[in-house]
Amino acid sequence: MLATSLDDLKARADKLAELIAAVTPTVKTEVRSSQSYLGSGSLPTEAIASFELLVFRPRRSASELARRLRLDEACIFGRIQEDRVRLDVRTLTDEQLPQIAAALGRIAK
């Protein structure tokens, strides 16, 4: 995951946004450049460039959307910032993208 190119990460984020749009028009997305932090606590200040997908639903808080994602059968964890759920695509595999889109389709109703 550390060696994934920025071009591949951007393509992954765009693909996830497309899949989500196909299953639910009520969930909005935005692709943004971001930084991933290495070490999960051991090196929290070491950052590398990445892309993230911002996920939101009008009239629903990011906290509620994140809670529903965690409780879904797919058990998806994201980060909340500026009232958006953020999914760092560096931590996702291409095989997981349809599962994430399906989860958003289930919880967006």
Buried (B, 14 or more C-beta within 10 A) or exposed (E): EEEBEEEBBBBBBBBBBEBBBEBBEEBBBEBEEBEBBEEEEEEEEEEEEBBBBBBBBEEBEBEEBBEBBEEBEBEBEBEEEEEBBBBBBBEBEEEBBBBBBBBBBBBBE
